[in-house]
Each structure stands twice: as structure tokens, then as C-alpha cells.
Amino acid sequence: MSGFQNIHAEVGSDKVVVTMIARRCTRRIGTRCWRRGADPEGYAANFVESEQIMQTKGYTASYVQVRGSMPFLWEQIVDLTYKPSFDIVRVEEAARVLERHFHDLQKKYGAVVGIDLVNTTGGEGRLYERYAKSIEPILTEDIRFIHFDFHKICGHIHFERLSQLYDQIEDYLKKHKYFLLDDQGKKMVGQTGTVRTNCVDCLDRTNVTQSMVGRKTLESQLQQLGVFGGNDTISNYPAFDADYKVLWANHGDAISTQYSGTPALKGDFVR
């Protein structure tokens, strides 16, 4: 487990508890720069499962999403430069390794949409091109791929522009839902697909994006249970909103500290 945090919020007369749990895969461990990409078996570096659990009125809801390094063979040559260069290794193996990775995800989570947040230019651009080309043969209704150039679209502070990404995945999220138990402990709904997000480190850009997905899902859950009205959002409740931002920032910091040795760089912006 990489991290565990929770918050308590009040919405009118209802009390809401939101818990974040991070579970790190131990198949390809190692720190930033020294451990990148996937191994020949398809296990990705910095692969973390994030589960957001919400409890209110006796009900329990959960949503699971994942992050992980781009799942083909690539590495970073660590030297004294500010941004060490990337090297794609054994290009001919990329499609096979990526297919193995995504099929493993399908077995565990069902449908998968891969969201790639890296730049379209420079070294990151070469990684994006390899990712897009390698995943193309396995794209189906249940394996989707979306590239969203986070830096170009959102810059350093315009995270509200992630709404452009949400518009592309809204139908997918509604189709594959989330896990929900009623107040008797009976399963009402099951999650049938997940979102796999990556940038280069799978830390800063990834955490901001995952927090958006988590927020939208939580709002849907609270609306379904009647805690929120049909048009309510977390931002309508300032105390809840502030605590929720800190929850996800702390979640990102816990994951970042294990992989890079420092808290997430965008944590202050998220807060």
C-alpha cells in the first residue's frame, strides 16, 4: 500500500466520508528515471491502483482507477543534464509488450481507456507516437486510447480545461459505472471498466487528471444517493471542496514520495 487518507464532510444533514487508498504493484519497482516503461512481461513501472471509497447514509461506493508508465520497453539515460533523454528499447517488441499489459488489465478491471498526457513534441512526443502506434492494433470498444497534451492545453494553472478531456470520456464513465453497496450490504452496481492514466513520471499531470475523474465519479455517486441535487457539484460546498482537494493532493504526494523521493510538484496548485 502506498498511501491511505480520508476526509469527513457534511452536506446538509448528511455526513460523507471519502477515503483514498493507493496500492502499488511490486512487479517492476524502482525510482524515477531509473525505472521506466514496462518489462518484457508487460509489468509497468510506477503502476499504482487508486481506490476512492465513499460512505454515506449506510451506503458504500467505490471507484478504482490506475496509473503506470507507458507500457512498452523504454528507458531514460541518467546523466547530469536537466532532462535526461529517453530511449525506446527493442522497438519491435513494443506492440507485444503493450498488448500483454492491456490484456492483463482487462482480466482484472474489464474495459480500459488509456489516457496519455505527454507532450506531442520532443522526447515525450516520440514516446507518444510509439504508444499510439503500438496500441492501434488492439483498439476495440473495450480498449480505448486518448491522447491529451496536458501542458499544451492546461499549461501550469488552467486545470479547468480538463473539462475537454472529460467530454471525451463522460460516456465511458457512465457506461462502466462504479461499485455500490446498499445500506444492507447488498451490491447494487458494479464497476466494469477503469481509466489508465499516464504522463512521463505518472505523478503530477496524472494526479491532477485522476482527481478530476474521481471528483466527477463522486458527484455522480452523491447525486444517485440523493445527497446532492441533480445539478450539485462538490465545488458548491466550499469546506467539502477544500478538503477534497487536499485529500487528492496528499494522495499524489504519497505516491510521488515513494517513486521520486519528493512530494508532487503540482500539489500546491491542486490544493
C-alpha positions as a LaTeX table, in Angstrom:
\begin{tabular}{lrrr}
\hline
Residue & $x$ (\AA) & $y$ (\AA) & $z$ (\AA) \\
\hline
Met1 & 0.00 & 0.00 & 0.00 \\
Ser2 & 1.37 & 3.41 & $-0.99$ \\
Gly3 & $-0.96$ & 5.64 & 0.97 \\
Phe4 & $-4.19$ & 5.96 & 2.93 \\
Gln5 & $-6.08$ & 9.18 & 3.70 \\
Asn6 & $-9.68$ & 10.15 & 4.39 \\
Ile7 & $-11.88$ & 13.19 & 4.98 \\
His8 & $-15.22$ & 13.82 & 6.67 \\
Ala9 & $-17.69$ & 16.25 & 5.13 \\
Glu10 & $-21.21$ & 17.46 & 5.84 \\
Val11 & $-23.75$ & 18.13 & 3.11 \\
Gly12 & $-26.85$ & 19.48 & 4.77 \\
Ser13 & $-27.85$ & 16.85 & 7.32 \\
Asp14 & $-25.86$ & 14.10 & 5.59 \\
Lys15 & $-22.37$ & 13.08 & 6.60 \\
Val16 & $-19.96$ & 11.88 & 3.92 \\
Val17 & $-16.67$ & 10.05 & 4.42 \\
Val18 & $-14.26$ & 9.83 & 1.49 \\
Thr19 & $-11.22$ & 7.56 & 1.70 \\
Met20 & $-8.31$ & 7.23 & $-0.72$ \\
Ile21 & $-6.21$ & 4.06 & $-0.87$ \\
Ala22 & $-3.17$ & 3.60 & $-3.13$ \\
Arg23 & $-1.87$ & 0.10 & $-3.90$ \\
Arg24 & 1.49 & $-0.14$ & $-5.64$ \\
Cys25 & 2.38 & $-3.05$ & $-7.91$ \\
Thr26 & 5.59 & $-4.77$ & $-6.80$ \\
Arg27 & 6.40 & $-6.38$ & $-10.16$ \\
Arg28 & 8.51 & $-3.50$ & $-11.52$ \\
Ile29 & 9.68 & $-1.44$ & $-8.59$ \\
Gly30 & 12.30 & 1.29 & $-8.73$ \\
Thr31 & 12.61 & 5.05 & $-8.62$ \\
Arg32 & 12.01 & 7.78 & $-11.18$ \\
Cys33 & 14.46 & 7.93 & $-14.10$ \\
Trp34 & 15.98 & 4.59 & $-13.10$ \\
Arg35 & 12.79 & 2.60 & $-13.70$ \\
Arg36 & 10.70 & 3.45 & $-16.75$ \\
Gly37 & 8.31 & 1.74 & $-19.14$ \\
Ala38 & 7.39 & $-1.93$ & $-18.88$ \\
Asp39 & 9.35 & $-5.15$ & $-18.65$ \\
Pro40 & 9.00 & $-7.90$ & $-21.30$ \\
Glu41 & 6.09 & $-9.40$ & $-19.35$ \\
Gly42 & 4.11 & $-6.16$ & $-19.54$ \\
Tyr43 & 4.51 & $-5.00$ & $-15.95$ \\
Ala44 & 4.80 & $-1.20$ & $-15.86$ \\
Ala45 & 6.92 & 1.00 & $-13.62$ \\
Asn46 & 5.16 & 3.17 & $-11.03$ \\
Phe47 & 1.96 & 1.19 & $-11.51$ \\
Val48 & $-0.47$ & 2.21 & $-8.79$ \\
Glu49 & $-4.13$ & 1.38 & $-8.23$ \\
Ser50 & $-6.08$ & 4.24 & $-6.63$ \\
Glu51 & $-9.36$ & 3.41 & $-4.95$ \\
Gln52 & $-11.73$ & 6.16 & $-3.84$ \\
Ile53 & $-14.29$ & 4.94 & $-1.30$ \\
Met54 & $-17.32$ & 7.00 & $-0.30$ \\
Gln55 & $-19.63$ & 6.22 & 2.64 \\
Thr56 & $-22.89$ & 7.98 & 3.45 \\
Lys57 & $-26.37$ & 7.09 & 4.74 \\
Gly58 & $-25.26$ & 3.49 & 5.23 \\
Tyr59 & $-24.21$ & 3.12 & 1.58 \\
Thr60 & $-20.68$ & 2.42 & 0.38 \\
Ala61 & $-19.43$ & 3.32 & $-3.10$ \\
Ser62 & $-16.04$ & 2.74 & $-4.66$ \\
Tyr63 & $-14.21$ & 3.73 & $-7.82$ \\
Val64 & $-10.87$ & 2.28 & $-8.93$ \\
Gln65 & $-8.51$ & 3.81 & $-11.48$ \\
Val66 & $-4.87$ & 3.10 & $-12.27$ \\
Arg67 & $-1.69$ & 4.83 & $-13.36$ \\
Gly68 & 1.52 & 3.43 & $-14.79$ \\
Ser69 & 4.45 & 4.17 & $-17.05$ \\
Met70 & 3.86 & 3.83 & $-20.80$ \\
Pro71 & 3.74 & 0.04 & $-21.23$ \\
Phe72 & 6.48 & $-0.74$ & $-23.70$ \\
Leu73 & 10.26 & $-1.04$ & $-23.40$ \\
Trp74 & 11.85 & 2.37 & $-22.89$ \\
Glu75 & 14.35 & 3.91 & $-20.53$ \\
Gln76 & 15.91 & 7.18 & $-19.51$ \\
Ile77 & 19.66 & 7.63 & $-19.68$ \\
Val78 & 20.50 & 9.19 & $-16.32$ \\
Asp79 & 23.27 & 11.80 & $-16.58$ \\
Leu80 & 23.95 & 15.35 & $-15.44$ \\
Thr81 & 21.56 & 17.02 & $-17.89$ \\
Tyr82 & 18.42 & 18.73 & $-16.60$ \\
Lys83 & 16.20 & 16.45 & $-18.66$ \\
Pro84 & 17.92 & 13.14 & $-19.45$ \\
Ser85 & 16.91 & 11.80 & $-22.86$ \\
Phe86 & 14.51 & 8.91 & $-23.45$ \\
Asp87 & 15.49 & 5.78 & $-25.35$ \\
Ile88 & 12.94 & 3.37 & $-26.80$ \\
Val89 & 14.39 & $-0.13$ & $-26.50$ \\
Arg90 & 13.64 & $-3.06$ & $-28.82$ \\
Val91 & 11.01 & $-1.22$ & $-30.83$ \\
Glu92 & 9.89 & $-4.45$ & $-32.48$ \\
Glu93 & 8.71 & $-5.72$ & $-29.08$ \\
Ala94 & 6.59 & $-2.67$ & $-28.23$ \\
Ala95 & 3.25 & $-3.90$ & $-29.58$ \\
Arg96 & 3.58 & $-7.34$ & $-27.95$ \\
Val97 & 4.51 & $-5.94$ & $-24.53$ \\
Leu98 & 1.74 & $-3.34$ & $-24.66$ \\
Glu99 & $-0.83$ & $-5.95$ & $-25.68$ \\
Arg100 & 0.20 & $-8.17$ & $-22.77$ \\
His101 & $-0.16$ & $-5.24$ & $-20.38$ \\
Phe102 & $-3.62$ & $-4.22$ & $-21.57$ \\
His103 & $-4.93$ & $-7.76$ & $-21.65$ \\
Asp104 & $-3.81$ & $-8.19$ & $-18.04$ \\
Leu105 & $-5.71$ & $-5.01$ & $-17.20$ \\
Gln106 & $-8.80$ & $-6.33$ & $-18.96$ \\
Lys107 & $-8.73$ & $-9.53$ & $-16.93$ \\
Lys108 & $-8.71$ & $-7.54$ & $-13.71$ \\
Tyr109 & $-10.80$ & $-4.45$ & $-14.47$ \\
Gly110 & $-12.83$ & $-5.12$ & $-17.62$ \\
Ala111 & $-12.81$ & $-2.32$ & $-20.17$ \\
Val112 & $-9.84$ & 0.07 & $-20.19$ \\
Val113 & $-9.40$ & 3.57 & $-21.55$ \\
Gly114 & $-5.77$ & 4.66 & $-21.68$ \\
Ile115 & $-5.24$ & 8.40 & $-21.24$ \\
Asp116 & $-1.82$ & 9.63 & $-22.33$ \\
Leu117 & $-0.96$ & 13.14 & $-21.10$ \\
Val118 & 2.54 & 13.64 & $-22.51$ \\
Asn119 & 3.67 & 16.37 & $-24.89$ \\
Thr120 & 3.36 & 15.86 & $-28.63$ \\
Thr121 & 6.84 & 17.29 & $-29.30$ \\
Gly122 & 10.41 & 16.48 & $-28.32$ \\
Gly123 & 11.35 & 13.33 & $-26.46$ \\
Glu124 & 7.88 & 12.99 & $-24.98$ \\
Gly125 & 6.46 & 13.26 & $-28.47$ \\
Arg126 & 8.48 & 10.25 & $-29.59$ \\
Leu127 & 7.10 & 8.24 & $-26.67$ \\
Tyr128 & 3.55 & 9.30 & $-27.53$ \\
Glu129 & 4.00 & 8.28 & $-31.16$ \\
Arg130 & 5.29 & 4.85 & $-30.15$ \\
Tyr131 & 2.44 & 4.38 & $-27.66$ \\
Ala132 & $-0.22$ & 5.39 & $-30.20$ \\
Lys133 & 1.23 & 3.19 & $-32.94$ \\
Ser134 & 1.68 & 0.17 & $-30.68$ \\
Ile135 & $-1.82$ & 0.24 & $-29.21$ \\
Glu136 & $-3.62$ & 0.77 & $-32.51$ \\
Pro137 & $-3.89$ & $-2.96$ & $-33.44$ \\
Ile138 & $-5.72$ & $-3.84$ & $-30.20$ \\
Leu139 & $-8.16$ & $-0.92$ & $-30.03$ \\
Thr140 & $-11.75$ & $-2.09$ & $-29.58$ \\
Glu141 & $-14.90$ & $-0.92$ & $-27.84$ \\
Asp142 & $-13.34$ & $-2.18$ & $-24.60$ \\
Ile143 & $-9.79$ & $-0.88$ & $-25.15$ \\
Arg144 & $-9.68$ & 2.80 & $-25.98$ \\
Phe145 & $-6.83$ & 5.30 & $-26.24$ \\
Ile146 & $-6.99$ & 9.07 & $-25.81$ \\
His147 & $-4.07$ & 11.45 & $-26.10$ \\
Phe148 & $-4.44$ & 14.75 & $-24.25$ \\
Asp149 & $-1.44$ & 17.10 & $-24.34$ \\
Phe150 & $-1.77$ & 18.36 & $-20.77$ \\
His151 & 0.92 & 21.04 & $-20.93$ \\
Lys152 & $-0.30$ & 22.47 & $-24.22$ \\
Ile153 & $-3.97$ & 22.58 & $-23.21$ \\
Cys154 & $-3.83$ & 23.27 & $-19.47$ \\
Gly155 & $-0.46$ & 24.96 & $-19.06$ \\
His156 & 0.56 & 25.24 & $-15.42$ \\
Ile157 & $-2.65$ & 26.54 & $-13.86$ \\
His158 & $-5.65$ & 26.15 & $-16.19$ \\
Phe159 & $-6.77$ & 22.80 & $-14.87$ \\
Glu160 & $-10.39$ & 23.67 & $-15.58$ \\
Arg161 & $-9.56$ & 22.85 & $-19.21$ \\
Leu162 & $-9.56$ & 19.20 & $-18.21$ \\
Ser163 & $-13.27$ & 19.50 & $-18.96$ \\
Gln164 & $-12.21$ & 18.99 & $-22.58$ \\
Leu165 & $-10.86$ & 15.58 & $-21.62$ \\
Tyr166 & $-13.90$ & 14.75 & $-19.51$ \\
Asp167 & $-16.13$ & 15.41 & $-22.51$ \\
Gln168 & $-14.27$ & 12.61 & $-24.31$ \\
Ile169 & $-14.68$ & 10.05 & $-21.52$ \\
Glu170 & $-18.03$ & 11.00 & $-19.97$ \\
Asp171 & $-19.98$ & 8.35 & $-21.87$ \\
Tyr172 & $-17.37$ & 5.73 & $-21.00$ \\
Leu173 & $-17.52$ & 6.56 & $-17.28$ \\
Lys174 & $-21.31$ & 6.44 & $-17.24$ \\
Lys175 & $-21.36$ & 3.14 & $-19.13$ \\
His176 & $-18.91$ & 1.35 & $-16.84$ \\
Lys177 & $-20.18$ & 2.93 & $-13.61$ \\
Tyr178 & $-18.76$ & 2.28 & $-10.13$ \\
Phe179 & $-19.19$ & $-0.21$ & $-7.29$ \\
Leu180 & $-22.10$ & 0.44 & $-4.91$ \\
Leu181 & $-23.42$ & $-1.39$ & $-1.84$ \\
Asp182 & $-26.79$ & $-0.50$ & $-0.29$ \\
Asp183 & $-27.42$ & 0.02 & 3.41 \\
Gln184 & $-27.98$ & $-3.74$ & 3.79 \\
Gly185 & $-24.60$ & $-4.58$ & 2.28 \\
Lys186 & $-26.08$ & $-5.81$ & $-0.99$ \\
Lys187 & $-24.38$ & $-5.00$ & $-4.28$ \\
Met188 & $-26.41$ & $-2.56$ & $-6.35$ \\
Val189 & $-23.94$ & $-1.66$ & $-9.09$ \\
Gly190 & $-20.56$ & $-2.98$ & $-10.23$ \\
Gln191 & $-17.67$ & $-1.20$ & $-11.91$ \\
Thr192 & $-16.99$ & $-2.79$ & $-15.30$ \\
Gly193 & $-14.12$ & $-0.69$ & $-16.61$ \\
Thr194 & $-11.28$ & 1.52 & $-15.47$ \\
Val195 & $-9.24$ & 4.52 & $-16.55$ \\
Arg196 & $-5.48$ & 4.09 & $-17.00$ \\
Thr197 & $-3.65$ & 7.42 & $-16.90$ \\
Asn198 & $-0.02$ & 8.24 & $-17.59$ \\
Cys199 & 2.35 & 11.11 & $-18.16$ \\
Val200 & 6.13 & 10.56 & $-18.09$ \\
Asp201 & 6.52 & 10.12 & $-14.34$ \\
Cys202 & 2.84 & 9.29 & $-13.73$ \\
Leu203 & 2.89 & 11.80 & $-10.89$ \\
Asp204 & 1.92 & 15.45 & $-11.35$ \\
Arg205 & $-0.14$ & 15.60 & $-14.55$ \\
Thr206 & $-1.51$ & 12.16 & $-13.80$ \\
Asn207 & $-2.63$ & 13.06 & $-10.29$ \\
Val208 & $-4.41$ & 16.21 & $-11.42$ \\
Thr209 & $-6.23$ & 14.23 & $-14.10$ \\
Gln210 & $-7.14$ & 11.35 & $-11.80$ \\
Ser211 & $-8.50$ & 13.79 & $-9.24$ \\
Met212 & $-10.83$ & 15.16 & $-11.93$ \\
Val213 & $-12.08$ & 11.65 & $-12.74$ \\
Gly214 & $-12.50$ & 10.92 & $-9.03$ \\
Arg215 & $-14.40$ & 14.17 & $-8.47$ \\
Lys216 & $-16.82$ & 13.55 & $-11.34$ \\
Thr217 & $-17.44$ & 9.99 & $-10.15$ \\
Leu218 & $-18.00$ & 11.07 & $-6.55$ \\
Glu219 & $-20.51$ & 13.69 & $-7.67$ \\
Ser220 & $-22.41$ & 11.04 & $-9.64$ \\
Gln221 & $-22.50$ & 8.77 & $-6.59$ \\
Leu222 & $-23.77$ & 11.51 & $-4.29$ \\
Gln223 & $-26.41$ & 12.50 & $-6.84$ \\
Gln224 & $-27.62$ & 8.91 & $-7.15$ \\
Leu225 & $-27.98$ & 8.60 & $-3.37$ \\
Gly226 & $-29.85$ & 11.88 & $-3.04$ \\
Val227 & $-27.15$ & 13.64 & $-1.05$ \\
Phe228 & $-26.60$ & 16.01 & $-3.97$ \\
Gly229 & $-29.26$ & 17.50 & $-6.16$ \\
Gly230 & $-29.12$ & 16.78 & $-9.87$ \\
Asn231 & $-27.01$ & 19.87 & $-10.61$ \\
Asp232 & $-24.95$ & 19.91 & $-7.41$ \\
Thr233 & $-21.17$ & 19.67 & $-7.51$ \\
Ile234 & $-18.55$ & 19.41 & $-4.80$ \\
Ser235 & $-17.47$ & 22.97 & $-5.54$ \\
Asn236 & $-20.90$ & 24.15 & $-4.30$ \\
Tyr237 & $-19.75$ & 23.21 & $-0.80$ \\
Pro238 & $-16.55$ & 25.18 & $-0.04$ \\
Ala239 & $-15.43$ & 23.19 & 3.01 \\
Phe240 & $-16.02$ & 19.87 & 1.23 \\
Asp241 & $-14.27$ & 21.18 & $-1.87$ \\
Ala242 & $-11.20$ & 22.35 & 0.05 \\
Asp243 & $-10.88$ & 19.08 & 1.96 \\
Tyr244 & $-11.34$ & 17.03 & $-1.21$ \\
Lys245 & $-8.56$ & 18.93 & $-2.98$ \\
Val246 & $-6.21$ & 18.30 & $-0.05$ \\
Leu247 & $-7.19$ & 14.63 & 0.00 \\
Trp248 & $-6.10$ & 14.15 & $-3.60$ \\
Ala249 & $-3.01$ & 16.32 & $-3.16$ \\
Asn250 & $-1.91$ & 14.18 & $-0.21$ \\
His251 & $-2.67$ & 11.05 & $-2.22$ \\
Gly252 & $-0.42$ & 12.29 & $-5.01$ \\
Asp253 & 2.31 & 13.25 & $-2.55$ \\
Ala254 & 2.34 & 9.76 & $-1.02$ \\
Ile255 & 2.76 & 8.13 & $-4.43$ \\
Ser256 & 5.33 & 10.69 & $-5.56$ \\
Thr257 & 7.46 & 10.35 & $-2.43$ \\
Gln258 & 7.81 & 6.62 & $-2.98$ \\
Tyr259 & 8.72 & 6.92 & $-6.66$ \\
Ser260 & 10.72 & 10.16 & $-6.75$ \\
Gly261 & 11.67 & 10.98 & $-3.17$ \\
Thr262 & 9.75 & 14.28 & $-3.18$ \\
Pro263 & 6.09 & 15.37 & $-2.96$ \\
Ala264 & 4.23 & 16.01 & $-6.21$ \\
Leu265 & 5.25 & 19.28 & $-7.87$ \\
Lys266 & 1.68 & 20.29 & $-8.71$ \\
Gly267 & 0.41 & 19.54 & $-5.22$ \\
Asp268 & 0.24 & 23.21 & $-4.24$ \\
Phe269 & $-1.83$ & 24.03 & $-7.33$ \\
Val270 & $-4.24$ & 21.18 & $-6.61$ \\
Arg271 & $-4.65$ & 22.36 & $-3.03$ \\
\hline
\end{tabular}
